[in-house]
């Protein structure tokens, strides 16, 4: 089997642009997903049924349906409703963020509930409100326990971002498919994409391990 490095070199600028777009989409989706996930988790744990039930339904929907289906719904339905016409990059970010929020909410919930309830009671006995106790006492401790789970979720999100190629977002897999279609070669485009994703996920895992060590001190 001959491996055509010259084809990879020819497509290198496209793969570079696709990699930068993948990183940008993933970062924005992760940030939005983490923020929205906290709000969903709070609603999920609320004693008020009108907050708890919709949040539970949201989590069940996004965890129980394929991500590619969610991308299609956002791209062809939700984005046109809000923007008037569809936008592939906006749809990719929105779909990944909504999916990430559902999984992040369960990570938050598990982390918060792992903290002894006596700490919340003690904080409130000292005069803190529920919000203050959550912010200054519960969440700082819970975050340390949530980092490994969040690391796994963020790594999965980076890999799942490859699915947005189906709506013509020019990220890594989009250019791998374009290269395959142009030259009818399989190994060069997909091995290149695999190496790029491996570098991205490995770098993120090392960064999260460093953060975990720092917080552990």
C-alpha positions as CSV (number, residue, x, y, z in Angstrom):
1,X,0.0,0.0,0.0
2,X,1.4,3.4,-1.0
3,X,0.8,6.3,1.3
4,X,0.6,9.6,-0.5
5,X,2.2,12.2,1.8
6,X,2.1,14.7,-1.0
7,X,-1.7,14.7,-0.9
8,X,-1.7,15.5,2.8
9,X,0.8,18.3,2.2
10,X,-1.6,19.7,-0.5
11,X,-4.5,19.6,1.9
12,X,-2.5,20.8,4.9
13,X,-3.9,24.4,4.8
14,X,-7.5,23.1,4.7
15,X,-6.8,20.7,7.6
16,X,-5.2,23.6,9.5
17,X,-8.3,25.8,9.0
18,X,-10.6,22.9,9.9
19,X,-8.6,22.3,13.1
20,X,-8.8,25.9,14.2
21,X,-12.6,25.9,13.5
22,X,-13.0,22.6,15.4
23,X,-11.1,24.1,18.4
24,X,-13.2,27.3,18.2
25,X,-16.5,25.5,18.0
26,X,-15.5,23.1,20.8
27,X,-14.4,25.9,23.2
28,X,-17.5,28.0,22.7
29,X,-19.7,24.9,23.0
30,X,-17.9,23.7,26.1
31,X,-18.2,27.1,27.9
32,X,-21.9,27.5,27.0
33,X,-22.6,23.9,27.9
34,X,-20.9,24.2,31.3
35,X,-22.8,27.4,32.1
36,X,-26.2,26.1,30.9
37,X,-25.5,22.8,32.5
38,X,-25.2,24.4,35.9
39,X,-28.5,26.2,35.5
40,X,-30.2,22.9,34.3
41,X,-28.7,21.1,37.3
42,X,-30.1,23.7,39.7
43,X,-33.5,23.4,38.1
44,X,-33.2,19.6,38.1
45,X,-32.6,19.6,41.9
46,X,-35.2,22.2,42.7
47,X,-38.1,21.4,45.0
48,X,-40.5,23.3,42.6
49,X,-42.0,20.8,40.2
50,X,-42.4,23.4,37.4
51,X,-38.6,23.8,37.3
52,X,-37.7,20.2,38.0
53,X,-39.9,18.4,35.5
54,X,-38.8,20.5,32.4
55,X,-35.2,20.1,33.3
56,X,-35.5,16.4,33.7
57,X,-37.3,16.2,30.3
58,X,-34.5,18.3,28.8
59,X,-31.8,16.0,30.2
60,X,-33.6,12.8,29.1
61,X,-34.1,14.1,25.5
62,X,-30.5,15.2,24.9
63,X,-29.1,12.1,26.6
64,X,-31.5,9.7,25.0
65,X,-31.4,10.8,21.3
66,X,-28.5,10.6,18.8
67,X,-26.4,13.7,18.6
68,X,-26.6,13.7,14.8
69,X,-30.4,14.0,15.1
70,X,-30.0,16.9,17.5
71,X,-27.7,18.7,15.1
72,X,-30.2,18.3,12.2
73,X,-33.1,19.6,14.4
74,X,-31.1,22.6,15.5
75,X,-29.8,23.3,12.0
76,X,-33.0,22.9,10.0
77,X,-35.6,24.0,12.7
78,X,-34.3,26.0,15.6
79,X,-31.7,28.2,14.0
80,X,-34.0,29.3,11.2
81,X,-36.6,30.2,13.8
82,X,-34.3,32.5,15.6
83,X,-32.1,33.8,12.8
84,X,-34.5,33.7,9.9
85,X,-32.2,31.4,7.9
86,X,-29.9,28.6,8.8
87,X,-26.2,29.0,9.7
88,X,-24.1,25.9,9.9
89,X,-21.5,27.2,12.4
90,X,-24.2,28.6,14.7
91,X,-26.2,25.4,14.5
92,X,-23.0,23.4,15.3
93,X,-22.2,25.4,18.4
94,X,-25.9,25.4,19.6
95,X,-26.3,21.7,19.1
96,X,-23.1,20.8,20.8
97,X,-23.7,23.2,23.7
98,X,-27.2,21.9,24.3
99,X,-26.0,18.4,24.3
100,X,-23.0,19.2,26.6
101,X,-25.4,21.1,29.0
102,X,-27.5,17.9,29.5
103,X,-24.5,15.8,30.4
104,X,-22.9,18.6,32.4
105,X,-26.0,19.0,34.4
106,X,-25.8,15.4,35.6
107,X,-22.1,15.9,36.4
108,X,-23.0,19.0,38.5
109,X,-25.8,17.1,40.2
110,X,-23.6,14.2,41.1
111,X,-20.8,16.4,42.4
112,X,-23.1,18.6,44.5
113,X,-25.0,15.7,46.0
114,X,-21.7,14.0,46.9
115,X,-21.0,16.8,49.4
116,X,-22.3,16.1,52.9
117,X,-25.6,17.8,53.5
118,X,-24.4,18.9,56.9
119,X,-22.1,21.5,55.3
120,X,-25.0,23.3,53.7
121,X,-26.8,23.3,57.0
122,X,-23.7,24.6,58.8
123,X,-23.2,27.3,56.3
124,X,-26.8,28.5,56.6
125,X,-26.6,28.3,60.4
126,X,-23.8,30.8,60.1
127,X,-26.1,33.2,58.3
128,X,-25.4,32.4,54.7
129,X,-28.2,32.2,52.2
130,X,-28.7,29.1,50.1
131,X,-27.0,30.8,47.1
132,X,-24.1,32.0,49.2
133,X,-23.5,28.6,50.7
134,X,-23.7,26.9,47.3
135,X,-21.2,29.4,45.9
136,X,-18.7,29.6,48.7
137,X,-18.9,26.2,50.4
138,X,-20.5,23.5,48.2
139,X,-19.4,24.2,44.7
140,X,-15.7,24.8,45.4
141,X,-15.5,21.3,46.9
142,X,-17.7,19.7,44.3
143,X,-15.7,21.1,41.4
144,X,-12.6,19.1,42.5
145,X,-14.6,15.9,42.3
146,X,-16.2,16.8,39.0
147,X,-13.0,17.6,37.0
148,X,-12.4,14.0,35.8
149,X,-16.0,13.6,34.6
150,X,-15.9,17.0,32.9
151,X,-12.6,16.0,31.3
152,X,-14.3,12.9,29.8
153,X,-17.3,15.0,28.6
154,X,-15.1,17.6,26.9
155,X,-13.0,15.0,25.2
156,X,-16.1,13.3,23.9
157,X,-17.5,16.7,22.7
158,X,-14.3,17.4,20.7
159,X,-14.6,14.0,19.0
160,X,-18.4,14.4,18.5
161,X,-17.8,17.8,16.8
162,X,-16.8,15.7,13.7
163,X,-20.6,15.1,13.2
164,X,-21.1,18.7,12.2
165,X,-19.5,17.8,8.9
166,X,-22.9,16.5,7.9
167,X,-24.3,20.1,7.8
168,X,-21.2,21.3,5.8
169,X,-19.3,23.0,8.6
170,X,-15.7,23.1,7.2
171,X,-14.0,21.4,10.2
172,X,-11.6,18.5,10.2
173,X,-13.9,15.7,9.0
174,X,-15.4,18.0,6.3
175,X,-11.9,18.3,4.7
176,X,-11.1,14.7,5.2
177,X,-14.3,13.8,3.3
178,X,-13.5,16.4,0.6
179,X,-10.0,14.9,0.2
180,X,-11.4,11.4,-0.1
181,X,-13.9,12.5,-2.7
182,X,-11.4,14.3,-4.8
183,X,-8.7,11.6,-4.9
184,X,-10.7,8.5,-4.1
185,X,-8.2,7.8,-1.3
186,X,-9.2,6.5,2.1
187,X,-6.1,6.1,4.2
188,X,-4.5,9.6,3.8
189,X,-7.5,11.8,4.7
190,X,-8.9,9.7,7.6
191,X,-5.5,8.9,9.1
192,X,-4.7,12.6,9.0
193,X,-8.0,13.4,10.7
194,X,-7.4,10.7,13.3
195,X,-3.9,12.1,14.2
196,X,-5.3,15.6,14.5
197,X,-8.1,14.5,16.8
198,X,-5.7,12.4,18.9
199,X,-3.4,15.4,19.4
200,X,-6.4,17.6,20.4
201,X,-7.8,15.1,22.9
202,X,-4.4,14.2,24.3
203,X,-3.5,17.9,24.8
204,X,-6.9,18.5,26.6
205,X,-6.4,15.5,28.8
206,X,-3.0,16.7,29.9
207,X,-4.3,20.2,30.6
208,X,-7.2,18.8,32.7
209,X,-4.7,16.6,34.6
210,X,-2.6,19.7,35.4
211,X,-5.7,21.6,36.6
212,X,-6.7,18.7,38.7
213,X,-3.3,18.5,40.4
214,X,-3.3,22.3,41.0
215,X,-6.8,22.2,42.6
216,X,-5.7,19.1,44.6
217,X,-3.1,21.3,46.4
